[in-house]
Amino acid sequence: DRCINHEDNVDTEPFRTAVWHYTFRLYGVHNDSYEYRFVNVYLPVKLKIFIKKLVCYPHIVTMDDVKKMGVGLQEHEKIHVAILA
């Protein structure tokens, strides 16, 4: 819907793409056409830790993990990140 954290008309594609490619890397998939430096640009360390835990150890993810994912997102945006991962 081109908004993030109450800001309208934001291009969220770079963020979503970084989540997607980071998740693929966790599974050992590498895309030669993607610049992986953007993962560090768009995903803070706490968010990468959350995504890794969600993808690799989903059975131990807690609400506290969701609250401390390192980015100020609305609840439905956090769910969107989880779905992307």
N, C-alpha and C positions, 0 to 999 in steps of 0.2 A: 504493500500500500504506500510505498515511498515515504514512510515516516519512521522515525526511531526516537524513542523517549520524548514524545510530545513535539518533536520537530518535524515539520512537513517538508515535502519535496526534497528528500535526502536520497542520494544514490546509495542504496544499501548493497548493491551487487558486489563491490570489492570485499565487504565484510562477510557476506554470505559465501562468496567464493573461497575466502581464506578458511572459513570453518570447514567447508567441504573438502578442500585439499589437505588441510591438517588432519582431518579424520582419515582420509585415504592413506596418508603417510603412516598413521598409527597401524594400519593394516599392511604396510609394506608396499603400497601402490604409489608409484612415482609418475608424474605427468611431466614430460620434458618441456612442454610448451608453457608451463606455469612458472612464474618467478616466485620461488618459495620465500624470498625475503619479505614478501607482502604478508606472510603469515605473522611475522614479528611486528610488522607495521600495524596491522588491524586487530590482532589478538593479544591482549595483555597476558602476562604469565599466569595470573589467577584463572583467567578464562580457559587457557590451554590446559591447565591442571584439571579444571572441571570437565572439559570435553574428554580428556584422556580417561578420567575416572568413569564418566558416563559411558564411554565406548568400550573400555576394557573391563570395567568392574561395575556394571550397572546395578548389581544386587546390593552394593554397599553405598550407593548414593543416597544422601539424606537431604532434608529440606534445608539444613544448615549449609550444605554444599551449594545449593541453588541460591541461597541468600548471599553467599560470599563468592560469587563467580567472577568478581573483579570488574564488572561493568554495570553502570547504572541503567538498567533496562526495566521496562514494565513487565509484569508477570507474563502477559501473552507473548512478549518478545523473547523472554527466557525460554518459554515453551517452544517457540519457533527455532531457537538455537539448538535445543535438544532434538528437535525433529530433523534439523539439517545434519546433525552429527550422526 
